[in-house]
């Protein structure tokens, strides 16, 4: 049975690189993005290099869009092996938590925390048919309670909450053939990370791809960076 992976926010950056690498591993890769134009452009860029990639429109902040995407994919494939919850936003790098308003925090939580949970719930029927499903939540060291600083408070809170979602999902799916983990890709040169970041997108994607392809299936409920478990 051919492996199938879906990556949210995959029209650029780490998501696009994960899609590229998984395609090279022989996966049928589904690029999910809220912008049809950007998603189709990214899909075509990989297809030109021989990748078996398709696009599906999905806005993680819109429950109707999430449901429609899951229904559309279920009409095209009979299972899903890997779900990478990569879509995220950052916009409060220069704010203190003392200046963080409700609207900003709600927006960050909707995209970075609630979105991945709703996407997972919607695609769980397909993941359950894999026999060895893998859910990978792209988090950040900013969300690590062990390493947290004053940087980007709303973003940090949303990623810490995403790590809690990972733990909850791993517990709920224990013994059901689906592993769930969080990944810190490091500080990566993307539109979000900026050009001064030390890591390439290939390096940032490395642990995500490893979890999708080669990590032990019984590795679940963990937070990883560089293929190693790190503190929450």
N, CA and C atoms as a LAMMPS dump frame, in Angstrom:
ITEM: TIMESTEP
0
ITEM: NUMBER OF ATOMS
696
ITEM: BOX BOUNDS ff ff ff
-5.0000000000000000e+02 5.0000000000000000e+02
-5.0000000000000000e+02 5.0000000000000000e+02
-5.0000000000000000e+02 5.0000000000000000e+02
ITEM: ATOMS id mol type element x y z
1 1 1 N 0.842 -1.189 0
2 1 2 C 0 0 0
3 1 3 C 0.882 1.246 0
4 2 1 N 0.651 2.124 -0.948
5 2 2 C 1.499 3.297 -1.076
6 2 3 C 1.272 4.271 0.077
7 3 1 N 2.346 4.867 0.541
8 3 2 C 2.274 5.826 1.627
9 3 3 C 1.74 7.165 1.117
10 4 1 N 0.885 7.769 1.926
11 4 2 C 0.281 9.057 1.59
12 4 3 C 0.483 10.009 2.761
13 5 1 N 0.892 11.24 2.453
14 5 2 C 1.11 12.252 3.493
15 5 3 C 0.394 13.537 3.125
16 6 1 N -0.135 14.211 4.122
17 6 2 C -0.729 15.535 3.945
18 6 3 C -0.013 16.506 4.867
19 7 1 N 0.367 17.664 4.313
20 7 2 C 1.082 18.683 5.077
21 7 3 C 0.323 19.99 4.966
22 8 1 N -0.059 20.578 6.097
23 8 2 C -0.726 21.877 6.058
24 8 3 C 0.313 22.992 5.96
25 9 1 N -0.114 24.12 5.391
26 9 2 C 0.809 25.233 5.221
27 9 3 C 2.012 24.865 4.387
28 10 1 N 1.774 24.053 3.353
29 10 2 C 2.891 23.462 2.602
30 10 3 C 3.206 24.188 1.303
31 11 1 N 2.699 25.392 1.143
32 11 2 C 2.976 26.124 -0.087
33 11 3 C 4.335 26.824 -0.062
34 12 1 N 5.005 26.803 1.099
35 12 2 C 6.315 27.463 1.208
36 12 3 C 7.045 26.952 2.448
37 13 1 N 8.289 27.368 2.59
38 13 2 C 9.048 27.126 3.806
39 13 3 C 9.223 25.669 4.172
40 14 1 N 9.133 25.393 5.461
41 14 2 C 9.35 24.04 5.964
42 14 3 C 8.331 23.073 5.389
43 15 1 N 7.077 23.492 5.298
44 15 2 C 6.041 22.606 4.771
45 15 3 C 6.323 22.15 3.357
46 16 1 N 6.745 23.077 2.515
47 16 2 C 7.064 22.737 1.128
48 16 3 C 8.266 21.801 1.063
49 17 1 N 9.252 22.043 1.911
50 17 2 C 10.436 21.18 1.929
51 17 3 C 10.084 19.776 2.411
52 18 1 N 9.216 19.669 3.409
53 18 2 C 8.761 18.353 3.858
54 18 3 C 8.047 17.634 2.721
55 19 1 N 7.202 18.354 1.999
56 19 2 C 6.502 17.754 0.857
57 19 3 C 7.497 17.257 -0.184
58 20 1 N 8.518 18.052 -0.453
59 20 2 C 9.53 17.667 -1.443
60 20 3 C 10.263 16.406 -1.001
61 21 1 N 10.706 16.381 0.26
62 21 2 C 11.477 15.233 0.739
63 21 3 C 10.628 13.966 0.823
64 22 1 N 9.39 14.092 1.258
65 22 2 C 8.532 12.907 1.324
66 22 3 C 8.221 12.378 -0.072
67 23 1 N 8.09 13.269 -1.031
68 23 2 C 7.898 12.826 -2.417
69 23 3 C 9.1 12.027 -2.894
70 24 1 N 10.284 12.47 -2.517
71 24 2 C 11.497 11.74 -2.883
72 24 3 C 11.555 10.372 -2.217
73 25 1 N 10.873 10.238 -1.084
74 25 2 C 10.806 8.951 -0.379
75 25 3 C 9.726 8.041 -0.958
76 26 1 N 9.037 8.513 -1.996
77 26 2 C 8.032 7.685 -2.649
78 26 3 C 6.606 7.91 -2.2
79 27 1 N 6.391 8.9 -1.354
80 27 2 C 5.044 9.208 -0.89
81 27 3 C 4.224 9.893 -1.984
82 28 1 N 2.93 9.627 -1.988
83 28 2 C 1.984 10.531 -2.623
84 28 3 C 1.777 11.654 -1.618
85 29 1 N 2.129 12.862 -1.996
86 29 2 C 2.141 13.973 -1.053
87 29 3 C 1.047 14.971 -1.39
88 30 1 N 0.296 15.359 -0.372
89 30 2 C -0.799 16.311 -0.541
90 30 3 C -0.399 17.628 0.108
91 31 1 N -0.297 18.656 -0.713
92 31 2 C -0.005 19.998 -0.227
93 31 3 C -1.323 20.664 0.137
94 32 1 N -1.464 21.047 1.397
95 32 2 C -2.658 21.746 1.86
96 32 3 C -2.288 23.189 2.176
97 33 1 N -3.064 24.123 1.639
98 33 2 C -2.807 25.542 1.876
99 33 3 C -4.111 26.311 1.734
100 34 1 N -4.201 27.441 2.404
101 34 2 C -5.446 28.219 2.342
102 34 3 C -5.556 29.013 1.046
103 35 1 N -4.418 29.353 0.441
104 35 2 C -4.422 30.083 -0.824
105 35 3 C -4.353 29.1 -1.987
106 36 1 N -5.389 29.09 -2.803
107 36 2 C -5.394 28.179 -3.95
108 36 3 C -4.256 28.511 -4.909
109 37 1 N -4.043 29.789 -5.174
110 37 2 C -2.997 30.189 -6.118
111 37 3 C -1.623 29.754 -5.612
112 38 1 N -1.314 30.076 -4.356
113 38 2 C -0.005 29.718 -3.797
114 38 3 C 0.16 28.206 -3.707
115 39 1 N -0.906 27.509 -3.323
116 39 2 C -0.84 26.056 -3.207
117 39 3 C -0.635 25.377 -4.543
118 40 1 N -1.349 25.843 -5.558
119 40 2 C -1.203 25.241 -6.883
120 40 3 C 0.164 25.552 -7.477
121 41 1 N 0.672 26.757 -7.228
122 41 2 C 2.014 27.099 -7.714
123 41 3 C 3.071 26.197 -7.07
124 42 1 N 2.944 25.974 -5.761
125 42 2 C 3.893 25.103 -5.061
126 42 3 C 3.801 23.675 -5.581
127 43 1 N 2.589 23.22 -5.809
128 43 2 C 2.381 21.864 -6.325
129 43 3 C 3.031 21.695 -7.693
130 44 1 N 2.818 22.665 -8.557
131 44 2 C 3.395 22.599 -9.902
132 44 3 C 4.922 22.64 -9.859
133 45 1 N 5.472 23.4 -8.904
134 45 2 C 6.936 23.488 -8.811
135 45 3 C 7.544 22.137 -8.466
136 46 1 N 6.856 21.35 -7.635
137 46 2 C 7.346 20.009 -7.303
138 46 3 C 7.06 19.021 -8.425
139 47 1 N 5.924 19.164 -9.059
140 47 2 C 5.575 18.257 -10.155
141 47 3 C 6.555 18.386 -11.315
142 48 1 N 7.061 19.587 -11.528
143 48 2 C 8.031 19.785 -12.613
144 48 3 C 9.307 18.98 -12.388
145 49 1 N 9.574 18.652 -11.136
146 49 2 C 10.745 17.837 -10.803
147 49 3 C 10.395 16.368 -10.629
148 50 1 N 9.207 15.992 -11.081
149 50 2 C 8.824 14.587 -11.095
150 50 3 C 8.113 14.088 -9.859
151 51 1 N 7.799 14.97 -8.919
152 51 2 C 7.142 14.54 -7.681
153 51 3 C 5.672 14.228 -7.929
154 52 1 N 5.167 13.226 -7.227
155 52 2 C 3.744 12.888 -7.278
156 52 3 C 3.053 13.667 -6.162
157 53 1 N 2.59 14.842 -6.504
158 53 2 C 2.043 15.78 -5.527
159 53 3 C 0.697 16.281 -6.024
160 54 1 N -0.205 16.478 -5.098
161 54 2 C -1.473 17.109 -5.44
162 54 3 C -1.799 18.18 -4.406
163 55 1 N -2.711 19.067 -4.766
164 55 2 C -3.072 20.19 -3.903
165 55 3 C -4.495 20.045 -3.399
166 56 1 N -4.696 20.468 -2.142
167 56 2 C -6.038 20.55 -1.591
168 56 3 C -6.152 21.863 -0.819
169 57 1 N -7.228 22.579 -1.048
170 57 2 C -7.433 23.862 -0.372
171 57 3 C -7.904 23.612 1.057
172 58 1 N -7.21 24.227 2.019
173 58 2 C -7.533 23.996 3.427
174 58 3 C -7.076 25.19 4.257
175 59 1 N -8.027 25.823 4.912
176 59 2 C -7.744 26.916 5.837
177 59 3 C -7.961 26.386 7.246
178 60 1 N -6.895 26.252 8.021
179 60 2 C -7.006 25.62 9.341
180 60 3 C -7.852 26.433 10.312
181 61 1 N -8.097 27.708 10.003
182 61 2 C -8.907 28.547 10.887
183 61 3 C -10.393 28.473 10.563
184 62 1 N -10.747 27.759 9.521
185 62 2 C -12.133 27.671 9.052
186 62 3 C -12.584 26.215 9.121
187 63 1 N -13.459 25.899 10.085
188 63 2 C -13.87 24.509 10.285
189 63 3 C -14.547 23.947 9.041
190 64 1 N -15.316 24.768 8.343
191 64 2 C -15.952 24.303 7.114
192 64 3 C -14.934 23.923 6.061
193 65 1 N -13.882 24.725 5.942
194 65 2 C -12.809 24.422 4.991
195 65 3 C -12.105 23.126 5.358
196 66 1 N -11.871 22.922 6.649
197 66 2 C -11.22 21.691 7.112
198 66 3 C -12.078 20.478 6.775
199 67 1 N -13.37 20.568 7.047
200 67 2 C -14.281 19.458 6.766
201 67 3 C -14.359 19.169 5.271
202 68 1 N -14.434 20.22 4.476
203 68 2 C -14.496 20.04 3.021
204 68 3 C -13.228 19.377 2.498
205 69 1 N -12.084 19.783 3.03
206 69 2 C -10.814 19.192 2.596
207 69 3 C -10.761 17.711 2.94
208 70 1 N -11.209 17.362 4.135
209 70 2 C -11.2 15.953 4.546
210 70 3 C -12.135 15.124 3.672
211 71 1 N -13.298 15.671 3.367
212 71 2 C -14.25 14.96 2.513
213 71 3 C -13.717 14.814 1.094
214 72 1 N -13.075 15.862 0.596
215 72 2 C -12.502 15.809 -0.751
216 72 3 C -11.411 14.753 -0.839
217 73 1 N -10.516 14.735 0.154
218 73 2 C -9.43 13.758 0.114
219 73 3 C -9.965 12.337 0.252
220 74 1 N -11.003 12.154 1.055
221 74 2 C -11.582 10.82 1.248
222 74 3 C -12.196 10.274 -0.037
223 75 1 N -12.527 11.164 -0.966
224 75 2 C -13.036 10.734 -2.266
225 75 3 C -11.907 10.349 -3.222
226 76 1 N -10.671 10.728 -2.861
227 76 2 C -9.53 10.496 -3.744
228 76 3 C -8.625 9.357 -3.285
229 77 1 N -8.547 9.148 -1.966
230 77 2 C -7.666 8.111 -1.414
231 77 3 C -8.423 7.318 -0.357
232 78 1 N -7.921 6.124 -0.051
233 78 2 C -8.618 5.282 0.931
234 78 3 C -7.919 5.235 2.284
235 79 1 N -6.802 5.974 2.436
236 79 2 C -6.115 6.025 3.724
237 79 3 C -5.166 7.212 3.735
238 80 1 N -4.652 7.516 4.912
239 80 2 C -3.641 8.56 5.079
240 80 3 C -2.642 8.064 6.113
241 81 1 N -1.369 8.091 5.763
242 81 2 C -0.333 7.567 6.662
243 81 3 C 0.287 8.631 7.554
244 82 1 N 0.44 9.829 7.013
245 82 2 C 1.139 10.887 7.747
246 82 3 C 0.367 12.195 7.631
247 83 1 N 0.154 12.84 8.771
248 83 2 C -0.414 14.185 8.813
249 83 3 C 0.594 15.092 9.503
250 84 1 N 1.031 16.125 8.794
251 84 2 C 1.954 17.103 9.371
252 84 3 C 1.202 18.414 9.561
253 85 1 N 0.938 18.757 10.808
254 85 2 C 0.283 20.024 11.136
255 85 3 C 1.35 21.107 11.217
256 86 1 N 1.576 21.75 10.076
257 86 2 C 2.669 22.704 9.944
258 86 3 C 2.198 24.157 9.885
259 87 1 N 0.983 24.403 9.406
260 87 2 C 0.496 25.773 9.235
261 87 3 C 0.527 26.528 10.562
262 88 1 N 1.071 27.74 10.529
263 88 2 C 1.187 28.53 11.756
264 88 3 C 1.424 29.989 11.401
265 89 1 N 1.2 30.852 12.382
266 89 2 C 1.472 32.277 12.21
267 89 3 C 2.321 32.775 13.371
268 90 1 N 3.026 33.868 13.096
269 90 2 C 3.833 34.559 14.105
270 90 3 C 3.684 36.044 13.835
271 91 1 N 3.497 36.846 14.887
272 91 2 C 3.347 38.27 14.62
273 91 3 C 3.517 39.14 15.843
274 92 1 N 4.014 38.552 16.909
275 92 2 C 4.116 39.326 18.152
276 92 3 C 5.53 39.316 18.717
277 93 1 N 6.516 39.256 17.819
278 93 2 C 7.907 39.135 18.265
279 93 3 C 8.341 40.299 19.159
280 94 1 N 7.787 41.482 18.914
281 94 2 C 8.25 42.677 19.618
282 94 3 C 7.324 43.119 20.745
283 95 1 N 6.389 42.266 21.112
284 95 2 C 5.444 42.598 22.169
285 95 3 C 5.798 41.89 23.469
286 96 1 N 5.452 42.53 24.564
287 96 2 C 5.521 41.895 25.876
288 96 3 C 4.186 41.222 26.165
289 97 1 N 4.21 40.226 27.028
290 97 2 C 2.956 39.596 27.441
291 97 3 C 2.046 40.62 28.115
292 98 1 N 2.614 41.676 28.659
293 98 2 C 1.82 42.728 29.291
294 98 3 C 1.056 43.551 28.268
295 99 1 N 1.445 43.436 27.003
296 99 2 C 0.785 44.171 25.921
297 99 3 C -0.059 43.264 25.034
298 100 1 N -0.118 41.991 25.348
299 100 2 C -0.809 41.023 24.499
300 100 3 C -2.311 41.093 24.734
301 101 1 N -3.045 41.488 23.696
302 101 2 C -4.488 41.619 23.806
303 101 3 C -5.22 40.334 23.481
304 102 1 N -6.514 40.325 23.786
305 102 2 C -7.331 39.129 23.577
306 102 3 C -7.419 38.752 22.105
307 103 1 N -7.553 39.748 21.23
308 103 2 C -7.713 39.458 19.803
309 103 3 C -6.468 38.782 19.239
310 104 1 N -5.3 39.292 19.604
311 104 2 C -4.045 38.7 19.13
312 104 3 C -3.896 37.276 19.641
313 105 1 N -4.148 37.077 20.924
314 105 2 C -4.004 35.747 21.503
315 105 3 C -5.004 34.773 20.899
316 106 1 N -6.23 35.228 20.705
317 106 2 C -7.248 34.356 20.123
318 106 3 C -6.881 33.968 18.692
319 107 1 N -6.381 34.928 17.922
320 107 2 C -5.982 34.654 16.547
321 107 3 C -4.846 33.638 16.502
322 108 1 N -3.88 33.8 17.406
323 108 2 C -2.738 32.887 17.447
324 108 3 C -3.179 31.48 17.845
325 109 1 N -4.036 31.388 18.849
326 109 2 C -4.522 30.083 19.298
327 109 3 C -5.373 29.407 18.227
328 110 1 N -6.181 30.188 17.524
329 110 2 C -7.037 29.616 16.484
330 110 3 C -6.209 28.942 15.402
331 111 1 N -5.147 29.606 14.967
332 111 2 C -4.314 29.061 13.893
333 111 3 C -3.351 27.986 14.385
334 112 1 N -2.667 28.263 15.483
335 112 2 C -1.544 27.419 15.9
336 112 3 C -1.92 26.259 16.808
337 113 1 N -3.095 26.324 17.427
338 113 2 C -3.477 25.286 18.392
339 113 3 C -4.789 24.606 18.025
340 114 1 N -5.842 25.407 17.903
341 114 2 C -7.156 24.832 17.603
342 114 3 C -7.172 24.251 16.197
343 115 1 N -6.56 24.948 15.248
344 115 2 C -6.512 24.463 13.87
345 115 3 C -5.94 23.065 13.752
346 116 1 N -4.736 22.814 14.289
347 116 2 C -4.182 21.459 14.213
348 116 3 C -5.064 20.39 14.851
349 117 1 N -5.738 20.73 15.952
350 117 2 C -6.628 19.751 16.582
351 117 3 C -7.815 19.432 15.683
352 118 1 N -8.431 20.466 15.101
353 118 2 C -9.582 20.234 14.231
354 118 3 C -9.183 19.492 12.957
355 119 1 N -8.009 19.815 12.416
356 119 2 C -7.514 19.099 11.235
357 119 3 C -7.304 17.627 11.57
358 120 1 N -6.695 17.366 12.707
359 120 2 C -6.467 15.978 13.121
360 120 3 C -7.782 15.229 13.273
361 121 1 N -8.751 15.836 13.931
362 121 2 C -10.054 15.193 14.11
363 121 3 C -10.707 14.88 12.762
364 122 1 N -10.597 15.814 11.827
365 122 2 C -11.247 15.638 10.528
366 122 3 C -10.606 14.532 9.7
367 123 1 N -9.285 14.391 9.796
368 123 2 C -8.581 13.399 8.979
369 123 3 C -8.338 12.081 9.709
370 124 1 N -8.805 11.987 10.944
371 124 2 C -8.582 10.775 11.726
372 124 3 C -9.181 9.52 11.088
373 125 1 N -10.365 9.587 10.471
374 125 2 C -10.877 8.373 9.815
375 125 3 C -9.926 7.813 8.761
376 126 1 N -9.292 8.683 7.977
377 126 2 C -8.324 8.222 6.975
378 126 3 C -7.046 7.724 7.641
379 127 1 N -6.59 8.418 8.67
380 127 2 C -5.389 7.984 9.391
381 127 3 C -5.593 6.624 10.045
382 128 1 N -6.801 6.366 10.503
383 128 2 C -7.096 5.096 11.177
384 128 3 C -7 3.908 10.232
385 129 1 N -7.065 4.17 8.934
386 129 2 C -6.992 3.098 7.943
387 129 3 C -5.558 2.8 7.51
388 130 1 N -4.6 3.543 8.053
389 130 2 C -3.199 3.334 7.678
390 130 3 C -2.631 2.058 8.275
391 131 1 N -2.951 1.805 9.527
392 131 2 C -2.328 0.706 10.248
393 131 3 C -1.081 1.137 10.991
394 132 1 N -0.48 2.235 10.542
395 132 2 C 0.715 2.787 11.2
396 132 3 C 0.752 4.289 10.941
397 133 1 N -0.289 4.974 11.398
398 133 2 C -0.409 6.403 11.159
399 133 3 C 0.548 7.223 12.008
400 134 1 N 0.864 8.395 11.494
401 134 2 C 1.785 9.286 12.214
402 134 3 C 1.274 10.718 12.099
403 135 1 N 1.092 11.357 13.243
404 135 2 C 0.695 12.76 13.302
405 135 3 C 1.871 13.543 13.864
406 136 1 N 2.288 14.565 13.137
407 136 2 C 3.456 15.351 13.534
408 136 3 C 3.033 16.81 13.646
409 137 1 N 3.08 17.342 14.846
410 137 2 C 2.73 18.736 15.096
411 137 3 C 4 19.575 15.136
412 138 1 N 4.094 20.532 14.229
413 138 2 C 5.289 21.376 14.171
414 138 3 C 5.16 22.462 15.234
415 139 1 N 5.949 22.322 16.273
416 139 2 C 5.917 23.236 17.409
417 139 3 C 7.148 24.135 17.364
418 140 1 N 7.652 24.504 18.527
419 140 2 C 8.787 25.419 18.596
420 140 3 C 9.377 25.379 19.995
421 141 1 N 10.661 25.696 20.086
422 141 2 C 11.262 25.827 21.416
423 141 3 C 10.625 26.979 22.184
424 142 1 N 10.003 27.909 21.447
425 142 2 C 9.287 29.003 22.106
426 142 3 C 8.129 28.483 22.945
427 143 1 N 7.635 27.294 22.6
428 143 2 C 6.548 26.689 23.35
429 143 3 C 7.001 25.731 24.427
430 144 1 N 8.296 25.603 24.601
431 144 2 C 8.831 24.717 25.639
432 144 3 C 8.79 25.419 26.992
433 145 1 N 8.097 24.847 27.951
434 145 2 C 8.061 25.435 29.292
435 145 3 C 9.45 25.448 29.907
436 146 1 N 10.273 24.514 29.488
437 146 2 C 11.638 24.418 30.006
438 146 3 C 12.521 25.552 29.496
439 147 1 N 12.281 25.988 28.253
440 147 2 C 13.152 26.976 27.613
441 147 3 C 12.488 28.327 27.382
442 148 1 N 11.234 28.491 27.766
443 148 2 C 10.468 29.678 27.401
444 148 3 C 11.082 30.959 27.964
445 149 1 N 11.089 31.989 27.105
446 149 2 C 11.553 33.32 27.493
447 149 3 C 10.392 34.296 27.299
448 150 1 N 10.693 35.577 27.273
449 150 2 C 9.655 36.589 27.057
450 150 3 C 9.348 36.791 25.577
451 151 1 N 10.047 36.084 24.696
452 151 2 C 9.887 36.257 23.249
453 151 3 C 8.501 35.839 22.776
454 152 1 N 7.888 36.656 21.936
455 152 2 C 6.642 36.328 21.229
456 152 3 C 5.636 35.614 22.139
457 153 1 N 5.094 36.307 23.123
458 153 2 C 4.283 35.629 24.139
459 153 3 C 3.064 34.889 23.605
460 154 1 N 2.311 35.505 22.709
461 154 2 C 1.116 34.821 22.195
462 154 3 C 1.506 33.587 21.388
463 155 1 N 2.54 33.723 20.57
464 155 2 C 3.042 32.589 19.798
465 155 3 C 3.525 31.484 20.729
466 156 1 N 4.283 31.86 21.764
467 156 2 C 4.796 30.875 22.717
468 156 3 C 3.666 30.142 23.427
469 157 1 N 2.66 30.893 23.86
470 157 2 C 1.511 30.281 24.53
471 157 3 C 0.806 29.308 23.596
472 158 1 N 0.645 29.705 22.334
473 158 2 C -0.061 28.842 21.377
474 158 3 C 0.714 27.559 21.097
475 159 1 N 2.037 27.641 21.076
476 159 2 C 2.845 26.445 20.816
477 159 3 C 2.934 25.549 22.053
478 160 1 N 2.938 26.151 23.235
479 160 2 C 2.867 25.339 24.45
480 160 3 C 1.54 24.585 24.494
481 161 1 N 0.474 25.268 24.091
482 161 2 C -0.837 24.617 24.042
483 161 3 C -0.866 23.524 22.979
484 162 1 N -0.175 23.747 21.85
485 162 2 C -0.093 22.705 20.826
486 162 3 C 0.612 21.472 21.374
487 163 1 N 1.633 21.678 22.186
488 163 2 C 2.303 20.535 22.806
489 163 3 C 1.351 19.769 23.718
490 164 1 N 0.467 20.494 24.392
491 164 2 C -0.547 19.828 25.216
492 164 3 C -1.508 19.027 24.342
493 165 1 N -1.852 19.569 23.182
494 165 2 C -2.69 18.831 22.228
495 165 3 C -1.995 17.535 21.817
496 166 1 N -0.702 17.615 21.566
497 166 2 C 0.071 16.417 21.214
498 166 3 C -0.038 15.358 22.299
499 167 1 N 0.146 15.759 23.538
500 167 2 C 0.072 14.806 24.65
501 167 3 C -1.325 14.201 24.772
502 168 1 N -2.333 15.02 24.624
503 168 2 C -3.711 14.54 24.722
504 168 3 C -4.025 13.552 23.593
505 169 1 N -3.627 13.889 22.377
506 169 2 C -3.88 13 21.24
507 169 3 C -3.123 11.687 21.392
508 170 1 N -1.872 11.772 21.826
509 170 2 C -1.078 10.552 22
510 170 3 C -1.736 9.625 23.016
511 171 1 N -2.262 10.198 24.092
512 171 2 C -2.929 9.384 25.111
513 171 3 C -4.229 8.79 24.576
514 172 1 N -4.994 9.602 23.852
515 172 2 C -6.28 9.135 23.328
516 172 3 C -6.118 8.054 22.266
517 173 1 N -4.996 8.105 21.532
518 173 2 C -4.776 7.17 20.426
519 173 3 C -3.82 6.038 20.797
520 174 1 N -3.454 5.953 22.058
521 174 2 C -2.569 4.886 22.51
522 174 3 C -3.167 3.52 22.174
523 175 1 N -2.366 2.67 21.542
524 175 2 C -2.828 1.33 21.192
525 175 3 C -3.687 1.255 19.947
526 176 1 N -3.84 2.383 19.246
527 176 2 C -4.686 2.405 18.051
528 176 3 C -3.877 2.539 16.764
529 177 1 N -2.561 2.367 16.873
530 177 2 C -1.731 2.362 15.672
531 177 3 C -1.434 3.726 15.094
532 178 1 N -1.559 4.776 15.899
533 178 2 C -1.261 6.129 15.423
534 178 3 C -0.337 6.811 16.424
535 179 1 N 0.852 7.184 15.977
536 179 2 C 1.816 7.894 16.814
537 179 3 C 1.609 9.397 16.656
538 180 1 N 1.776 10.126 17.75
539 180 2 C 1.598 11.58 17.736
540 180 3 C 2.775 12.228 18.453
541 181 1 N 3.467 13.133 17.766
542 181 2 C 4.616 13.807 18.37
543 181 3 C 4.676 15.272 17.959
544 182 1 N 5.34 16.066 18.787
545 182 2 C 5.657 17.456 18.458
546 182 3 C 7.114 17.551 18.029
547 183 1 N 7.387 18.508 17.14
548 183 2 C 8.751 18.72 16.65
549 183 3 C 9.109 20.197 16.747
550 184 1 N 10.294 20.475 17.247
551 184 2 C 10.883 21.805 17.118
552 184 3 C 11.864 21.75 15.949
553 185 1 N 11.589 22.447 14.848
554 185 2 C 12.498 22.382 13.697
555 185 3 C 13.749 23.229 13.86
556 186 1 N 13.802 24.043 14.925
557 186 2 C 14.909 24.971 15.092
558 186 3 C 14.599 26.299 14.415
559 187 1 N 15.551 27.208 14.497
560 187 2 C 15.39 28.529 13.879
561 187 3 C 15.799 28.407 12.414
562 188 1 N 14.814 28.496 11.528
563 188 2 C 15 28.136 10.122
564 188 3 C 14.825 29.361 9.222
565 189 1 N 15.611 29.416 8.154
566 189 2 C 15.533 30.518 7.198
567 189 3 C 14.285 30.374 6.322
568 190 1 N 13.196 30.931 6.808
569 190 2 C 11.927 30.954 6.083
570 190 3 C 11.374 32.365 6.18
571 191 1 N 10.197 32.593 5.578
572 191 2 C 9.559 33.9 5.72
573 191 3 C 9.304 34.209 7.192
574 192 1 N 8.963 33.191 7.972
575 192 2 C 8.719 33.386 9.397
576 192 3 C 10.02 33.54 10.17
577 193 1 N 10.992 32.699 9.89
578 193 2 C 12.245 32.702 10.647
579 193 3 C 13.194 33.825 10.28
580 194 1 N 13.079 34.329 9.045
581 194 2 C 13.946 35.407 8.599
582 194 3 C 15.242 34.904 7.986
583 195 1 N 15.914 35.79 7.274
584 195 2 C 17.103 35.386 6.513
585 195 3 C 18.34 35.182 7.379
586 196 1 N 18.298 35.641 8.626
587 196 2 C 19.468 35.489 9.496
588 196 3 C 19.43 34.193 10.305
589 197 1 N 18.378 33.421 10.167
590 197 2 C 18.279 32.156 10.904
591 197 3 C 19.401 31.213 10.471
592 198 1 N 19.946 30.426 11.389
593 198 2 C 21.108 29.588 11.072
594 198 3 C 20.793 28.311 10.309
595 199 1 N 19.54 27.866 10.329
596 199 2 C 19.221 26.565 9.724
597 199 3 C 18.57 26.72 8.35
598 200 1 N 18.932 25.829 7.45
599 200 2 C 18.275 25.746 6.151
600 200 3 C 16.925 25.066 6.308
601 201 1 N 16.067 25.212 5.3
602 201 2 C 14.773 24.527 5.37
603 201 3 C 14.968 23.015 5.332
604 202 1 N 15.994 22.553 4.638
605 202 2 C 16.263 21.11 4.598
606 202 3 C 16.57 20.585 5.994
607 203 1 N 17.367 21.341 6.751
608 203 2 C 17.684 20.936 8.127
609 203 3 C 16.44 21.029 9.003
610 204 1 N 15.643 22.054 8.802
611 204 2 C 14.43 22.206 9.588
612 204 3 C 13.432 21.093 9.354
613 205 1 N 13.42 20.563 8.135
614 205 2 C 12.477 19.499 7.782
615 205 3 C 12.959 18.12 8.21
616 206 1 N 14.225 17.998 8.559
617 206 2 C 14.849 16.681 8.735
618 206 3 C 14.141 15.797 9.767
619 207 1 N 13.891 16.315 10.953
620 207 2 C 13.278 15.485 11.994
621 207 3 C 11.824 15.174 11.673
622 208 1 N 11.146 16.106 11.024
623 208 2 C 9.762 15.855 10.602
624 208 3 C 9.718 14.682 9.63
625 209 1 N 10.605 14.705 8.652
626 209 2 C 10.649 13.627 7.659
627 209 3 C 11.056 12.312 8.319
628 210 1 N 11.981 12.368 9.251
629 210 2 C 12.384 11.153 9.971
630 210 3 C 11.213 10.557 10.737
631 211 1 N 10.455 11.396 11.421
632 211 2 C 9.281 10.9 12.143
633 211 3 C 8.249 10.313 11.189
634 212 1 N 8.161 10.881 10.002
635 212 2 C 7.183 10.405 9.021
636 212 3 C 7.586 9.093 8.376
637 213 1 N 8.89 8.809 8.351
638 213 2 C 9.361 7.678 7.545
639 213 3 C 10.11 6.592 8.304
640 214 1 N 10.892 6.968 9.308
641 214 2 C 11.851 6.01 9.87
642 214 3 C 11.82 5.864 11.381
643 215 1 N 11.16 6.746 12.077
644 215 2 C 11.122 6.652 13.541
645 215 3 C 10.336 5.422 13.97
646 216 1 N 10.649 4.843 15.121
647 216 2 C 9.871 3.701 15.609
648 216 3 C 8.402 4.078 15.781
649 217 1 N 7.523 3.174 15.391
650 217 2 C 6.096 3.461 15.493
651 217 3 C 5.66 3.651 16.95
652 218 1 N 6.393 3.063 17.878
653 218 2 C 6.015 3.198 19.287
654 218 3 C 6.563 4.47 19.937
655 219 1 N 7.236 5.304 19.149
656 219 2 C 7.656 6.618 19.639
657 219 3 C 6.46 7.558 19.536
658 220 1 N 5.877 7.919 20.642
659 220 2 C 4.67 8.745 20.624
660 220 3 C 4.573 9.566 21.9
661 221 1 N 3.884 10.698 21.798
662 221 2 C 3.701 11.571 22.948
663 221 3 C 4.952 12.295 23.381
664 222 1 N 5.856 12.577 22.424
665 222 2 C 7.143 13.187 22.75
666 222 3 C 7.335 14.506 22.001
667 223 1 N 8.299 15.28 22.477
668 223 2 C 8.719 16.542 21.87
669 223 3 C 10.151 16.334 21.401
670 224 1 N 10.41 16.556 20.105
671 224 2 C 11.718 16.222 19.543
672 224 3 C 12.351 17.385 18.796
673 225 1 N 13.665 17.393 18.811
674 225 2 C 14.465 18.259 17.954
675 225 3 C 15.709 17.478 17.57
676 226 1 N 16.083 17.543 16.313
677 226 2 C 17.261 16.815 15.81
678 226 3 C 17.192 15.33 16.157
679 227 1 N 16.002 14.761 16.01
680 227 2 C 15.735 13.336 16.238
681 227 3 C 15.911 12.911 17.696
682 228 1 N 15.997 13.855 18.598
683 228 2 C 16.16 13.53 20.013
684 228 3 C 15.009 14.112 20.821
685 229 1 N 14.583 13.379 21.837
686 229 2 C 13.531 13.86 22.73
687 229 3 C 14.079 15.002 23.575
688 230 1 N 13.297 16.086 23.678
689 230 2 C 13.694 17.254 24.467
690 230 3 C 12.616 17.539 25.51
691 231 1 N 12.943 18.321 26.543
692 231 2 C 11.955 18.604 27.597
693 231 3 C 10.784 19.432 27.078
694 232 1 N 9.626 19.201 27.668
695 232 2 C 8.441 19.986 27.315
696 232 3 C 8.573 21.423 27.821
